[in-house]
Amino acid sequence: MSKTTKGPDGKPRCSWCAIAPEFFDYHDKEWGYPVKDDIRLFEKLCLESFQSGLSWRTILAKRENFRKAFHGFDFNKVAKFTQRDINRLLKDEGIVRHRGKIEAVINNAKCAKELVNQEGSLSAYFWRYEITGKNHKPQTQSTSPESIQLSKDLKKMGWKFVGPTTVYAFMQAMGLINDHSKGCIYREKVDQQRMKFKPPV
């Protein structure tokens, strides 16, 4: 059985929740539930890119600031950002002021628009890489064959800051795999949600 920690109600959660009190709410309400909304998918991939080299606690604490700074991560709007926007963002103390990552979000917004034109939606594309299989051991790896392939495919289309580890964390959070610990009370709930979920074709 995977390692767990007791939540505020005394019931077991994934052990990483113990890192910070605010993780319990994020774990219980968001992490691992299947998502097909393109804006949420784009936002999460961007935030995972910003997390590279940092902690998720830092990014989660700044998430609302990121949303405000990047117009709710509407990639149709972000794709229109100019150098003036980059200069504005580099002065924004509410976000991570990393020029390369900021420019990557704008670049990726343009790529997202192109991908939607080709595939119909980001969701239809990303969910082709869903990870299934009963033999998977939760939270024992930082990449997978699927995340490695998705990373390669995105890079071929011009996306930036989308390495296999970043992509795998994105897949974990957006429900493309159920990576809740086997002893976690939310594992079964997420499994049920994933069974009901019908990704767009």
Summary of the structure (lengths in Angstrom):
residues: 201
radius of gyration: 16.9
end to end distance: 35.1
largest distance: 51.5
contacts: 586
relative contact order: 0.18
helix: 58%
strand: 3%
